[in-house]
Structure formats: C-alpha cells, structure tokens
Amino acid sequence: MESDTMALEEFPDSDAIAVTDDPSDKTAQDLAPVFDVPVNISAVLGKAHMSVAQLLKLNRGSVLELDRKVGEAIDIFVNNRLVARGEVVVVEDRLGVTMTEIIKTEDSAA
C-alpha cells in the first residue's frame, strides 16, 4: 500500500532559516524546537449520551449507537482540540485514519 505521508525525518534539512516580514512564510524547520513535545491524538468515531442505568446494562455484544452515519467523516483531535477530519482505513491488520480535511481556526492562523 503506497502512502502519501512523510516522516519528519524525510523533510529536507535546512541550516538557514529565512527571515521575512511575512508570518505566513513558515517552514518545517521553524517548528524544530517543538519536534520532541509529546501530544495526544484522538480519532473520534462518534459520541453517545446515556444515563448511568443504561450504561450499567451494557455487556459483551451490546451495540452502542453513535451520532454519526456510515461514511461520515470522523473528528481528529490533538490535545483535545479539533484539528482535522478524516476517514477510517485498514493498514495491514490495523485500523488507521487518513486525513481528508484540515480544520483551521481563527486563533491558529496567528
């Protein structure tokens, strides 16, 4: 299976960091100080709301209906912040997520 993603190690090294007045001219090298900062990533298939009594009735084989439809994009969170949407994929014998949309918020544009 061919992948369109690149590991951070595959980005070309650059010893020179361009200094510009335009804050939108950022490169991967600008992020170098935070490459080792750990983050929590969650891919949320959907949500359900129920009472404690309903929760206690769940057992093996119970079906929990989520608020999403089949084929609807799932939410991808980084440190509990929505950053993208994507689709569930199978990679060998594991589940994965392919990002289909990056969510840009007003405060992340700064």
N, CA, C and O of each residue as an XYZ file, in Angstrom:
440
protein
N       0.840     -1.181      0.000
C       0.000      0.000      0.000
C       0.880      1.236      0.000
O       1.736      1.371      0.874
N       0.698      2.136     -0.945
C       1.515      3.315     -1.074
C       0.971      4.416     -0.190
O      -0.245      4.581     -0.084
N       1.857      5.179      0.452
C       1.436      6.215      1.384
C       1.828      7.585      0.861
O       2.888      7.739      0.255
N       0.979      8.585      1.091
C       1.267      9.955      0.699
C       1.850     10.754      1.847
O       1.981     11.972      1.735
N       2.202     10.112      2.943
C       2.715     10.826      4.097
C       4.221     10.738      4.156
O       4.826      9.825      3.595
N       4.825     11.703      4.846
C       6.273     11.719      5.037
C       6.571     11.802      6.521
O       5.917     12.553      7.246
N       7.547     11.042      6.976
C       8.002     11.162      8.351
C       8.784     12.459      8.470
O       9.321     12.960      7.482
N       8.849     13.010      9.694
C       9.574     14.248      9.902
C      11.016     14.128      9.447
O      11.597     15.099      8.962
N      11.597     12.951      9.599
C      12.988     12.751      9.217
C      13.187     12.891      7.711
O      14.309     13.126      7.261
N      12.118     12.750      6.920
C      12.228     12.809      5.468
C      12.217     14.233      4.925
O      12.538     14.440      3.755
N      11.848     15.238      5.758
C      11.862     16.612      5.298
C      13.301     17.047      5.084
O      14.166     16.711      5.893
N      13.582     17.789      4.014
C      14.949     18.211      3.767
C      15.461     19.105      4.887
O      14.741     19.968      5.390
N      16.729     18.885      5.274
C      17.353     19.717      6.290
C      17.722     21.067      5.691
O      18.103     21.168      4.525
N      17.600     22.084      6.507
C      17.998     23.416      6.077
C      18.711     24.085      7.225
O      18.145     24.249      8.306
N      19.960     24.477      6.995
C      20.727     25.158      8.040
C      20.330     26.620      8.138
O      20.497     27.241      9.188
N      19.808     27.171      7.057
C      19.453     28.587      7.056
C      17.951     28.727      7.235
O      17.165     28.057      6.566
N      17.572     29.595      8.134
C      16.161     29.896      8.336
C      15.898     31.254      7.710
O      16.512     32.252      8.087
N      14.988     31.285      6.760
C      14.703     32.531      6.064
C      14.030     33.512      7.003
O      13.118     33.148      7.745
N      14.478     34.750      6.969
C      13.887     35.800      7.781
C      13.074     36.675      6.847
O      13.611     37.318      5.946
N      11.776     36.688      7.076
C      10.902     37.507      6.251
C       9.947     38.268      7.149
O       9.775     37.941      8.323
N       9.340     39.271      6.587
C       8.345     40.047      7.327
C       6.968     39.416      7.237
O       6.054     39.814      7.959
N       6.811     38.434      6.358
C       5.528     37.775      6.159
C       5.436     36.555      7.068
O       6.147     35.576      6.843
N       4.561     36.587      8.110
C       4.470     35.451      9.036
C       3.919     34.180      8.396
O       4.011     33.107      8.993
N       3.344     34.278      7.188
C       2.816     33.075      6.540
C       3.912     32.270      5.840
O       3.654     31.150      5.397
N       5.142     32.816      5.728
C       6.267     32.121      5.106
C       6.995     31.272      6.133
O       8.147     31.551      6.466
N       6.335     30.242      6.634
C       6.930     29.372      7.644
C       7.306     28.046      7.020
O       6.659     27.585      6.080
N       8.351     27.437      7.543
C       8.798     26.138      7.042
C       8.776     25.134      8.183
O       8.578     25.499      9.342
N       8.982     23.870      7.848
C       9.034     22.820      8.867
C      10.183     23.080      9.837
O      10.084     22.741     11.016
N      11.259     23.672      9.358
C      12.414     23.964     10.217
C      12.040     24.942     11.335
O      12.637     24.894     12.410
N      11.071     25.823     11.104
C      10.638     26.771     12.126
C      10.058     26.060     13.340
O      10.036     26.621     14.435
N       9.588     24.827     13.154
C       8.987     24.054     14.242
C       9.989     23.182     14.975
O       9.616     22.486     15.920
N      11.240     23.201     14.571
C      12.265     22.323     15.150
C      12.290     22.342     16.679
O      12.479     21.281     17.274
N      12.111     23.480     17.349
C      12.159     23.466     18.819
C      11.056     22.632     19.481
O      11.187     22.262     20.648
N       9.975     22.331     18.759
C       8.870     21.588     19.373
C       8.721     20.172     18.827
O       7.745     19.499     19.156
N       9.663     19.693     17.996
C       9.556     18.363     17.414
C       9.438     17.264     18.461
O       8.775     16.260     18.203
N      10.048     17.413     19.622
C      10.041     16.364     20.642
C       8.945     16.534     21.692
O       8.895     15.760     22.648
N       8.072     17.521     21.539
C       6.985     17.733     22.505
C       5.905     16.681     22.259
O       5.374     16.589     21.152
N       5.573     15.883     23.285
C       4.541     14.857     23.090
C       3.142     15.470     23.013
O       2.843     16.448     23.698
N       2.297     14.885     22.174
C       0.902     15.318     22.052
C       0.006     14.084     22.085
O       0.440     12.984     21.744
N      -1.229     14.272     22.491
C      -2.223     13.200     22.488
C      -3.109     13.367     21.263
O      -3.664     14.441     21.034
N      -3.242     12.306     20.475
C      -4.067     12.344     19.271
C      -5.229     11.377     19.454
O      -5.034     10.223     19.834
N      -6.431     11.852     19.184
C      -7.632     11.033     19.292
C      -8.405     11.097     17.988
O      -8.559     12.172     17.407
N      -8.886      9.966     17.529
C      -9.766      9.901     16.372
C     -11.127      9.450     16.892
O     -11.282      8.312     17.334
N     -12.098     10.331     16.839
C     -13.412     10.081     17.434
C     -14.396      9.628     16.356
O     -14.730     10.380     15.440
N     -14.849      8.386     16.489
C     -15.817      7.830     15.542
C     -17.197      8.439     15.721
O     -17.942      8.597     14.754
N     -17.533      8.777     16.938
C     -18.838      9.343     17.240
C     -19.037      9.395     18.739
O     -18.179      8.963     19.509
N     -20.180      9.928     19.147
C     -20.491     10.062     20.574
C     -21.887      9.528     20.844
O     -22.729      9.446     19.949
N     -22.108      9.169     22.098
C     -23.426      8.718     22.535
C     -23.681      9.268     23.932
O     -22.753      9.407     24.729
N     -24.910      9.573     24.219
C     -25.289     10.060     25.539
C     -26.276      9.064     26.142
O     -27.217      8.626     25.479
N     -26.048      8.713     27.413
C     -26.939      7.769     28.081
C     -26.870      7.981     29.584
O     -25.957      8.633     30.091
N     -27.817      7.440     30.268
C     -27.833      7.531     31.728
C     -26.926      6.447     32.314
O     -26.529      5.518     31.611
N     -26.606      6.569     33.580
C     -25.793      5.564     34.258
C     -26.513      4.218     34.240
O     -25.872      3.179     34.086
N     -27.821      4.226     34.394
C     -28.594      2.974     34.375
C     -28.440      2.268     33.030
O     -28.268      1.050     32.987
N     -28.500      3.030     31.923
C     -28.319      2.438     30.598
C     -26.894      1.919     30.430
O     -26.679      0.860     29.840
N     -25.927      2.664     30.948
C     -24.532      2.253     30.863
C     -24.300      0.931     31.586
O     -23.568      0.071     31.096
N     -24.917      0.772     32.740
C     -24.742     -0.448     33.530
C     -25.384     -1.675     32.870
O     -25.035     -2.809     33.197
N     -26.313     -1.450     31.952
C     -26.953     -2.565     31.252
C     -26.124     -3.070     30.069
O     -26.431     -4.120     29.505
N     -25.086     -2.339     29.693
C     -24.246     -2.765     28.569
C     -23.412     -3.975     28.961
O     -22.910     -4.057     30.082
N     -23.269     -4.905     28.040
C     -22.401     -6.050     28.271
C     -21.809     -6.481     26.933
O     -22.049     -5.852     25.903
N     -21.034     -7.558     26.962
C     -20.399     -8.032     25.732
C     -21.467     -8.273     24.671
O     -22.471     -8.938     24.924
N     -21.238     -7.725     23.485
C     -22.175     -7.885     22.379
C     -23.205     -6.770     22.278
O     -23.945     -6.707     21.297
N     -23.267     -5.893     23.270
C     -24.192     -4.762     23.201
C     -23.784     -3.834     22.068
O     -22.597     -3.683     21.778
N     -24.757     -3.218     21.434
C     -24.489     -2.276     20.357
C     -24.742     -0.876     20.889
O     -25.809     -0.578     21.425
N     -23.752     -0.036     20.733
C     -23.844      1.351     21.181
C     -24.006      2.226     19.946
O     -23.084      2.343     19.138
N     -25.168      2.836     19.799
C     -25.434      3.659     18.625
C     -24.775      5.020     18.794
O     -24.965      5.699     19.803
N     -23.994      5.406     17.783
C     -23.289      6.679     17.814
C     -24.038      7.732     17.016
O     -24.982      7.420     16.290
N     -23.614      8.974     17.155
C     -24.298     10.083     16.492
C     -23.821     10.322     15.065
O     -24.119     11.371     14.493
N     -23.091      9.384     14.478
C     -22.580      9.535     13.117
C     -23.207      8.501     12.203
O     -23.632      7.434     12.645
N     -23.258      8.834     10.921
C     -23.750      7.907      9.916
C     -22.570      7.202      9.261
O     -21.444      7.696      9.316
N     -22.816      6.062      8.649
C     -21.781      5.315      7.936
C     -21.222      6.205      6.824
O     -21.979      6.811      6.065
N     -19.907      6.279      6.733
C     -19.258      7.078      5.701
C     -19.027      8.521      6.073
O     -18.333      9.242      5.356
N     -19.596      8.958      7.184
C     -19.396     10.340      7.627
C     -17.992     10.481      8.207
O     -17.482      9.560      8.845
N     -17.374     11.628      7.984
C     -16.006     11.869      8.444
C     -15.927     11.786      9.966
O     -16.874     12.130     10.673
N     -14.770     11.318     10.456
C     -14.530     11.273     11.893
C     -13.690     12.484     12.281
O     -13.002     13.065     11.442
N     -13.749     12.858     13.548
C     -13.006     14.013     14.047
C     -11.648     13.582     14.566
O     -11.535     12.554     15.235
N     -10.616     14.357     14.264
C      -9.266     14.095     14.742
C      -8.873     15.245     15.669
O      -8.850     16.408     15.269
N      -8.566     14.889     16.915
C      -8.215     15.874     17.926
C      -6.745     15.742     18.290
O      -6.224     14.630     18.371
N      -6.076     16.859     18.508
C      -4.722     16.884     19.058
C      -4.817     17.686     20.351
O      -5.196     18.857     20.346
N      -4.464     17.032     21.463
C      -4.592     17.647     22.791
C      -5.987     18.240     22.994
O      -6.129     19.383     23.429
N      -7.006     17.454     22.677
C      -8.414     17.815     22.862
C      -8.863     18.999     22.017
O      -9.869     19.636     22.332
N      -8.138     19.301     20.956
C      -8.520     20.392     20.061
C      -8.752     19.806     18.672
O      -7.889     19.114     18.133
N      -9.920     20.084     18.095
C     -10.252     19.579     16.765
C      -9.307     20.201     15.743
O      -9.256     21.423     15.605
N      -8.552     19.356     15.021
C      -7.600     19.865     14.038
C      -7.864     19.337     12.628
O      -7.390     19.917     11.651
N      -8.616     18.239     12.516
C      -8.833     17.666     11.186
C     -10.031     16.731     11.211
O     -10.557     16.378     12.266
N     -10.444     16.341     10.002
C     -11.453     15.298      9.834
C     -10.864     14.261      8.896
O      -9.984     14.567      8.092
N     -11.349     13.044      9.002
C     -10.782     12.002      8.163
C     -11.674     10.802      8.017
O     -12.832     10.801      8.434
N     -11.103      9.766      7.409
C     -11.825      8.515      7.172
C     -11.040      7.360      7.765
O      -9.810      7.381      7.796
N     -11.761      6.354      8.234
C     -11.124      5.153      8.777
C     -10.626      4.307      7.614
O     -11.340      4.095      6.633
N      -9.385      3.823      7.736
C      -8.789      2.955      6.726
C      -8.187      1.745      7.420
O      -7.939      1.769      8.625
N      -7.952      0.683      6.651
C      -7.289     -0.505      7.177
C      -5.886     -0.552      6.591
O      -5.710     -0.521      5.373
N      -4.887     -0.626      7.471
C      -3.491     -0.725      7.061
C      -2.971     -2.045      7.606
O      -2.780     -2.204      8.811
N      -2.742     -3.002      6.689
C      -2.404     -4.372      7.050
C      -3.497     -4.905      7.971
O      -4.631     -5.065      7.518
N      -3.211     -5.188      9.241
C      -4.256     -5.720     10.122
C      -4.661     -4.714     11.191
O      -5.215     -5.099     12.221
N      -4.394     -3.441     10.964
C      -4.717     -2.404     11.953
C      -5.608     -1.328     11.340
O      -5.629     -1.124     10.126
N      -6.341     -0.649     12.215
C      -7.142      0.486     11.770
C      -6.275      1.729     11.756
O      -5.366      1.870     12.574
N      -6.554      2.618     10.839
C      -5.855      3.883     10.753
C      -6.825      4.965     10.324
O      -8.008      4.705     10.103
N      -6.322      6.166     10.210
C      -7.145      7.295      9.794
C      -6.384      8.061      8.721
O      -5.198      8.352      8.881
N      -7.056      8.382      7.647
C      -6.482      9.243      6.631
C      -7.164     10.594      6.734
O      -8.393     10.674      6.735
N      -6.371     11.662      6.819
C      -6.944     12.992      6.971
C      -7.458     13.489      5.624
O      -6.750     13.444      4.618
N      -8.684     13.956      5.623
C      -9.294     14.460      4.403
C      -9.517     15.967      4.449
O      -9.737     16.597      3.415
N      -9.461     16.545      5.648
C      -9.730     17.977      5.801
C      -8.978     18.481      7.021
O      -9.060     17.884      8.094
N      -8.245     19.580      6.863
C      -7.578     20.239      7.980
C      -8.489     21.361      8.450
O      -8.970     22.157      7.645
N      -8.723     21.421      9.747
C      -9.578     22.446     10.331
C      -8.712     23.617     10.753
O      -7.840     23.468     11.609
N      -8.939     24.769     10.166
C      -8.188     25.967     10.540
C      -9.096     26.859     11.373
O     -10.169     27.269     10.929
N      -8.647     27.151     12.586
C      -9.392     28.059     13.448
C      -8.765     29.437     13.365
O      -7.612     29.576     12.958
N      -9.514     30.448     13.746
C      -9.019     31.822     13.652
C      -7.797     32.044     14.518
O      -6.874     32.740     14.095
N      -7.754     31.470     15.739
C      -6.620     31.704     16.621
C      -5.408     30.872     16.220
O      -4.309     31.167     16.689
N      -5.547     29.836     15.369
C      -4.380     29.072     14.923
C      -3.727     29.729     13.720
O      -2.621     29.344     13.338
N      -4.379     30.706     13.115
C      -3.819     31.398     11.954
C      -2.772     32.428     12.366
O      -2.021     32.923     11.526
N      -2.723     32.748     13.647
C      -1.782     33.775     14.111
C      -0.394     33.209     14.255
O       0.529     33.928     14.636
